[in-house]
């Protein structure tokens, strides 16, 4: 918390709300502000929006933003092992740049305002699904690499029970019997008639954990497997993601270790 308060910097005079669930700091100018929700594991920090008369300067090269993010994670208590990974095992950080163009004296002036780092959580190798539910975030680094915006949702989790995962044949049976969920297809595509398809080919599978919706985060992580598939309808093929359960909750949990 001391690190977060120093971003403003915020003092007790800036504290406009404080209770056992959350705390809110707002400077007299409304920005910057800082909101922390202990209940939902959320941090919201925002500095003033840049303008043409208040351009951002000395933003580090975007290539340095990954190292800045890892340093930030260490400060706020996020372990590198809890981040989704690339194929080479390094944290899967999405890097981009925020900029604004101004037309001045018949010329276009581009002001780099921040480096943006998006990241997502993993649990036992499975990707956390559900924005703002406890497993994702974004941090923007502005002048001299100082955070200019933090949008973080990272709840504390605790293991409750363990279950044996379903076999591939069981998963296929669940798909046939309607226990899986079809994701969206292109709006101009013909709906899939699952009773008449010729074949279903799985091209990729990924373990995921669903944590609810932003407005109503779940108290439980629900594991499922996301399947990238090719569906042959006889008169053409279509790519579609299918989400299927990965454990059978009707069976007893595994013995505690």
C-alpha positions in Angstrom: 0.0 0.0 0.0 2.8 2.4 0.7 4.1 2.0 -2.8 0.7 2.7 -4.2 0.2 5.8 -2.0 3.6 7.1 -3.1 2.4 7.2 -6.8 0.2 10.2 -6.2 1.6 10.9 -3.8 -1.5 10.5 -1.6 -1.9 11.6 2.0 -4.5 11.0 4.6 -6.1 14.2 3.5 -6.8 12.6 0.1 -8.6 9.6 1.6 -12.3 10.1 0.8 -13.5 6.6 1.7 -12.0 3.9 3.8 -13.5 0.8 5.4 -12.8 -2.9 5.8 -13.5 -3.6 2.1 -12.0 -0.7 0.2 -10.1 2.6 0.3 -10.3 5.5 -2.1 -7.8 8.4 -2.5 -8.6 11.4 -4.7 -6.5 14.5 -5.1 -8.2 17.9 -5.1 -8.0 18.0 -8.9 -9.8 14.6 -9.1 -6.7 13.1 -10.8 -4.6 11.3 -9.9 -6.8 8.9 -7.9 -6.3 5.5 -6.3 -8.9 2.8 -5.5 -8.1 -0.4 -3.7 -10.7 -3.2 -3.1 -9.5 -5.7 -0.6 -12.6 -7.8 -1.2 -12.2 -8.2 -4.9 -8.4 -7.8 -5.1 -8.6 -4.8 -7.3 -6.3 -1.8 -7.8 -7.4 1.2 -9.9 -4.9 4.0 -10.3 -5.1 6.8 -12.9 -3.1 10.0 -13.5 -4.2 13.1 -15.4 -5.0 12.7 -19.1 -2.2 14.3 -21.3 -3.1 17.3 -23.4 -1.3 19.3 -26.1 -0.3 21.8 -23.5 0.9 19.0 -21.2 2.7 16.5 -23.4 4.3 13.4 -22.0 8.0 13.2 -22.2 10.8 10.6 -21.6 8.7 7.5 -21.9 11.1 4.5 -22.1 11.3 2.4 -25.3 8.5 -0.2 -25.4 11.2 -2.9 -25.4 12.0 -1.9 -21.7 8.4 -2.2 -20.6 8.6 -6.0 -19.9 11.4 -5.4 -17.4 9.5 -2.6 -15.8 6.4 -4.8 -15.5 8.4 -7.6 -13.8 9.7 -5.1 -11.3 6.2 -3.8 -10.7 4.9 -7.4 -10.2 7.6 -7.9 -7.5 6.5 -4.8 -5.7 2.8 -5.7 -5.6 3.4 -9.4 -4.8 2.6 -11.0 -8.2 4.8 -14.1 -8.8 6.2 -14.7 -12.2 5.1 -18.3 -11.9 1.4 -17.1 -11.6 1.5 -15.5 -15.1 0.5 -17.2 -18.3 3.5 -18.3 -20.3 4.8 -18.3 -23.8 6.0 -21.5 -25.5 9.5 -20.7 -24.3 8.4 -20.4 -20.7 8.7 -16.7 -20.3 5.8 -14.6 -19.0 3.2 -13.9 -21.8 3.1 -10.1 -21.7 1.3 -8.2 -24.4 3.2 -5.0 -25.1 1.9 -1.9 -26.9 2.2 1.9 -27.0 -0.4 4.5 -26.3 0.0 7.7 -28.4 -2.0 10.7 -29.6 -1.5 12.7 -32.8 -1.8 16.5 -32.9 -1.9 18.6 -36.0 0.3 21.6 -35.4 1.6 24.2 -37.9 0.5 21.9 -40.8 2.4 19.0 -39.4 1.4 15.9 -37.5 2.9 15.6 -34.0 2.8 12.2 -32.4 3.2 12.1 -28.6 4.1 8.8 -27.0 2.1 8.8 -23.8 2.8 5.4 -22.3 4.0 1.9 -22.7 1.2 -0.6 -22.1 1.6 -4.1 -20.6 -1.4 -6.5 -20.5 -1.1 -9.7 -18.6 -3.2 -12.7 -17.4 -3.0 -15.2 -14.5 -2.6 -18.9 -14.7 -3.5 -21.5 -12.1 -1.8 -24.9 -12.2 -1.0 -24.2 -15.8 -4.6 -23.2 -16.7 -5.4 -19.7 -18.0 -7.7 -17.6 -15.8 -10.9 -16.6 -17.8 -13.1 -13.7 -16.9 -11.9 -10.1 -17.1 -11.7 -8.1 -13.9 -12.6 -11.2 -11.8 -9.2 -11.7 -10.1 -6.8 -12.8 -12.7 -5.8 -10.1 -15.2 -4.5 -6.6 -15.4 -2.8 -3.8 -17.2 -0.1 -1.3 -16.2 0.9 1.7 -18.3 4.4 3.3 -17.8 4.7 7.0 -18.6 7.4 9.5 -18.0 10.7 8.0 -16.8 9.0 4.6 -16.6 6.7 5.6 -13.7 3.2 3.9 -13.7 0.6 6.3 -15.1 -2.3 3.8 -15.0 -2.8 0.6 -13.1 -5.9 -1.6 -13.7 -5.3 -4.8 -11.7 -7.6 -7.6 -10.5 -5.7 -10.2 -8.6 -7.6 -12.1 -5.8 -6.1 -14.4 -3.2 -7.0 -18.0 -3.9 -6.9 -21.1 -1.8 -7.0 -24.8 -2.9 -10.2 -26.5 -1.7 -10.5 -29.9 -3.4 -8.8 -31.9 -6.2 -10.5 -34.1 -8.8 -9.3 -36.5 -11.4 -9.6 -35.0 -14.9 -11.8 -36.6 -17.5 -10.3 -38.8 -20.2 -10.4 -37.8 -23.9 -13.2 -40.4 -24.5 -15.3 -39.0 -21.7 -14.9 -35.4 -23.0 -16.0 -36.5 -26.5 -19.0 -38.3 -24.9 -19.9 -35.1 -23.0 -19.7 -33.1 -26.2 -22.0 -35.5 -28.0 -24.5 -35.4 -25.2 -24.6 -31.6 -25.1 -22.5 -30.9 -22.0 -20.1 -28.6 -23.9 -20.7 -25.0 -25.0 -20.2 -23.6 -28.5 -18.6 -20.2 -28.7 -19.5 -17.6 -31.2 -19.1 -18.0 -35.0 -19.0 -15.2 -37.6 -22.3 -13.3 -37.9 -22.5 -14.1 -41.6 -21.9 -17.8 -41.1 -24.7 -20.4 -41.2 -25.6 -21.7 -37.7 -24.1 -25.2 -37.0 -26.7 -28.0 -37.0 -24.9 -30.4 -34.7 -27.2 -33.3 -35.6 -26.0 -33.4 -39.2 -22.3 -32.6 -39.0 -19.9 -35.0 -40.7 -16.9 -34.7 -38.4 -15.4 -32.7 -35.6 -11.6 -32.3 -35.5 -9.8 -30.9 -32.5 -6.8 -28.9 -33.5 -5.8 -27.4 -30.1 -6.8 -27.7 -26.4 -6.1 -25.5 -23.5 -6.9 -25.8 -19.8 -8.8 -22.8 -18.4 -10.4 -21.7 -15.2 -13.6 -19.6 -15.2 -14.0 -17.0 -12.5 -17.3 -15.4 -13.2 -18.3 -12.1 -14.8 -16.9 -8.6 -14.0 -20.1 -7.6 -12.2 -20.3 -10.8 -10.3 -17.0 -12.6 -9.7 -17.4 -16.2 -8.6 -16.2 -17.5 -5.2 -15.0 -20.6 -7.0 -12.8 -21.3 -10.0 -14.4 -23.7 -12.4 -12.0 -25.7 -14.6 -12.8 -26.4 -18.2 -11.0 -27.2 -21.4 -11.1 -24.9 -24.4 -11.1 -26.8 -27.7 -10.3 -25.2 -31.0 -12.1 -27.3 -33.6 -12.8 -27.7 -37.3 -16.4 -28.7 -38.0 -17.2 -30.4 -41.3 -20.9 -29.8 -42.1 -20.8 -31.7 -45.4 -21.1 -28.6 -47.5 -18.2 -26.7 -45.9 -16.0 -26.4 -42.9 -16.0 -23.9 -40.1 -13.6 -23.1 -37.2 -15.3 -22.8 -33.7 -14.2 -23.0 -30.1 -15.9 -25.4 -27.8 -15.7 -25.2 -24.1 -16.2 -28.5 -22.2 -16.0 -29.5 -18.5 -12.7 -31.2 -17.5 -13.8 -32.8 -14.2 -16.8 -34.9 -13.1 -18.2 -33.3 -10.0 -20.5 -36.3 -9.4 -17.5 -38.3 -8.4 -15.8 -37.9 -5.0 -12.7 -35.6 -4.8 -9.2 -37.1 -4.6 -7.8 -37.8 -1.1 -6.1 -34.8 0.4 -2.3 -34.9 0.3 
